[in-house]
Amino acid sequence: MRLAITLIISISISAPTVAQTARTASPVAAPSATCTTLAADLTFAEQNIAISFVEGIGDNSAPRATLRAIREQNALSNAALTIALMRDNRCTMPTRAPRVATYVVAASQCETARLRAPGQQDLPACDRATWQRSP
């Protein structure tokens, strides 16, 4: 019995309190260039997810489906890391998770242009800087 009481007392005495472990530094606003870059990275990941989805429409190849799934998972992992960096840099956080629907219309237009002009580079519909978010 004495051992149990001693153990409880020693644990409660040695454990730091919340006040002792809390950070005391005040939040500092991150440079806008960092947050802008991270937001662009998140947009790029969402665009990659949409492109991968659109490329898979009408394709029944299992190996290509596997590669698309890997690309989508890589894009989602990239988005998760980007969101963590946004949080660490105290950037404005996104209000929703990355998803296919954000850029699916623009990705569909790009893929249609690619199919209509095989081998042609620099198609205007595929310029990601001009892509609009889907409603």
C-alpha positions as CSV (number, residue, x, y, z in Angstrom):
1,M,0.0,0.0,0.0
2,R,2.8,2.4,0.9
3,L,4.5,1.7,-2.5
4,A,1.3,2.6,-4.4
5,I,0.9,5.9,-2.5
6,T,4.6,6.8,-3.1
7,L,4.3,6.0,-6.8
8,I,1.1,8.2,-7.2
9,I,2.7,11.1,-5.4
10,S,6.0,10.9,-7.4
11,I,4.1,10.8,-10.7
12,S,1.9,13.8,-9.8
13,I,4.9,15.8,-8.6
14,S,7.1,15.1,-11.5
15,A,4.5,15.6,-14.3
16,P,4.6,19.1,-15.8
17,T,1.4,21.1,-15.7
18,V,-0.2,22.6,-18.8
19,A,1.0,26.1,-17.8
20,Q,4.6,24.8,-17.7
21,T,4.5,23.3,-21.2
22,A,2.5,26.0,-23.0
23,R,4.3,28.1,-25.4
24,T,4.7,31.7,-24.4
25,A,5.7,33.2,-27.7
26,S,3.1,35.3,-29.4
27,P,2.0,34.3,-32.9
28,V,3.9,36.0,-35.7
29,A,2.3,36.5,-39.0
30,A,4.0,34.5,-41.8
31,P,5.4,36.3,-44.7
32,S,2.7,36.6,-47.4
33,A,5.1,35.1,-50.0
34,T,5.3,31.9,-48.1
35,C,1.6,31.6,-47.7
36,T,1.0,32.5,-51.3
37,T,3.5,29.8,-52.4
38,L,1.8,27.2,-50.2
39,A,-1.7,28.1,-51.4
40,A,-0.4,27.7,-55.0
41,D,1.0,24.3,-54.1
42,L,-2.3,23.2,-52.7
43,T,-4.1,24.4,-55.9
44,F,-1.6,22.5,-58.0
45,A,-2.3,19.3,-56.0
46,E,-6.1,19.7,-56.5
47,Q,-5.5,20.2,-60.2
48,N,-3.4,17.0,-60.4
49,I,-6.2,15.1,-58.7
50,A,-8.7,16.5,-61.2
51,I,-6.5,15.6,-64.2
52,S,-5.9,12.1,-62.9
53,F,-9.7,11.6,-62.5
54,V,-10.5,12.9,-66.0
55,E,-7.8,10.8,-67.6
56,G,-9.5,7.7,-66.1
57,I,-12.9,8.4,-67.6
58,G,-13.6,5.7,-70.2
59,D,-10.3,3.9,-69.6
60,N,-10.7,0.2,-68.5
61,S,-7.0,-0.6,-68.1
62,A,-6.2,-2.0,-64.7
63,P,-2.5,-1.1,-64.8
64,R,-3.3,2.5,-65.8
65,A,-6.0,2.6,-63.1
66,T,-3.3,1.5,-60.6
67,L,-0.9,4.2,-61.7
68,R,-3.7,6.8,-61.6
69,A,-4.5,5.8,-58.0
70,I,-0.8,6.1,-57.1
71,R,-0.7,9.6,-58.6
72,E,-3.8,10.6,-56.8
73,Q,-2.5,9.3,-53.5
74,N,0.8,11.2,-54.1
75,A,-1.2,14.4,-54.8
76,L,-3.2,13.9,-51.6
77,S,-0.1,13.3,-49.6
78,N,1.4,16.4,-51.0
79,A,-1.7,18.4,-50.1
80,A,-1.6,17.1,-46.6
81,L,2.0,18.2,-46.2
82,T,1.2,21.5,-47.7
83,I,-1.7,22.0,-45.3
84,A,0.6,21.1,-42.4
85,L,3.1,23.7,-43.6
86,M,0.3,26.3,-43.9
87,R,-0.7,25.6,-40.3
88,D,2.9,25.8,-39.1
89,N,3.4,29.1,-40.9
90,R,0.1,30.5,-39.6
91,C,-1.3,30.9,-43.1
92,T,-5.0,31.2,-43.8
93,M,-6.2,27.6,-43.7
94,P,-8.4,26.0,-46.4
95,T,-12.0,25.5,-45.3
96,R,-12.4,22.1,-47.0
97,A,-10.4,19.1,-48.0
98,P,-8.8,18.9,-51.5
99,R,-11.2,17.3,-53.9
100,V,-11.7,16.3,-57.6
101,A,-14.7,18.6,-58.1
102,T,-12.7,21.8,-57.7
103,Y,-11.1,21.7,-61.1
104,V,-12.9,18.9,-62.9
105,V,-14.5,21.1,-65.5
106,A,-11.2,22.7,-66.4
107,A,-9.4,19.4,-66.4
108,S,-12.2,18.0,-68.7
109,Q,-11.7,20.8,-71.1
110,C,-7.9,20.3,-71.2
111,E,-8.3,16.5,-71.8
112,T,-10.8,17.1,-74.6
113,A,-8.4,19.6,-76.2
114,R,-5.6,17.0,-75.9
115,L,-7.7,14.3,-77.6
116,R,-8.7,16.7,-80.4
117,A,-5.1,17.7,-81.1
118,P,-2.8,14.7,-80.4
119,G,0.8,15.6,-79.9
120,Q,0.2,19.4,-79.8
121,Q,1.9,21.2,-76.9
122,D,0.9,24.4,-75.1
123,L,-2.8,24.0,-75.5
124,P,-4.7,27.1,-74.1
125,A,-7.2,24.9,-72.3
126,C,-4.3,23.2,-70.5
127,D,-2.8,26.4,-69.1
128,R,-3.4,25.8,-65.4
129,A,-2.9,29.4,-64.6
130,T,-6.2,30.2,-66.3
131,W,-8.2,27.4,-64.8
132,Q,-11.3,28.5,-62.9
133,R,-12.7,26.7,-59.8
134,S,-15.8,24.8,-60.5
135,P,-19.0,26.2,-58.9
